[in-house]
């Protein structure tokens, strides 16, 4: 999963410190994930998804599918009213 988090950071164009701040965790917590000391908690995964809602959770968690969700949260709300 750490490789997929790095891909999100690259897409966002953020450094480790900037990404950690964006998702609301400490830089050291992010470093611990990257160096293998800790695995990302559910809280970290949800923070990433909240900060970057285009990220497909199945891709982030399991590496399945594409990085970007087919529909953003906003588009889902709009299309659900018309279906």
N, C-alpha and C positions, 0 to 999 in steps of 0.2 A: 504494500500500500504506500510505502514511503516514496517509491518511484512515481506513483500517480499524484501524490501531493506535490512533488517537485514539478511535474508537468503543469499542474494548476498554477503554481507560483510563476513558472515561465510564461504561461499564457497571460497572467495578470501583470507580468513585468515587475514583480516585486522581489526584494531581497528577503532573506530569512527573517530579519527583524521587522520589516514592513508587513510581511505576511502574518507573522505572529501577532502583531498589533491589530491587523485587520480582523483576524478571527478571535482575538481576545484571549490569547494565551501568552505565556512568557517565552522569550527567545530560547531560554535554556530548555523548556519543555519541548519545543520544536526540535532543538538540537538533539535531545535524547531520543526522539523518534527517528531522526535521520541517522544517528550512529548506532541504532539497534538496541539501545539500553531499555527503551520502553516501546510498546506498541501503542498506536493511537487508540485512545478510549472512545467510547460512543459519544461522549461529550465533545471531543475534538472533531469527530466526523460530522456531528450535527452543526458545530460552529462553522466548519468549512462549507457545508451545504447552505447554511443561512447567509454567509458572506458571499457565496458564489452559487446562487440558486440554479444556474444553468448546468451545474455538474450533475451528471447521472449517478445516483447513489449506487446502483448495481455495478457501474464501472469503478467507482471509488472503492467500494467494499470488496468486490470479487474480481475486478479486471474484465468484466463481461460487458460487451456492447461498446458504445462510443462514449467519449468523455462528456460530450454535451447532450443533455436531454433533448428529445425530439421537440418538446414544447417547453417553454419557460413557465414558471408558476403563473405569471400574469396571463399568458396565452391560454393556459388550461382553464382558468376562471372565465375567460371570455368565451371560449368554444363550448364550455359545458352549458352555457345558457342557450346555445343554439342547437344543441343535439337532443 
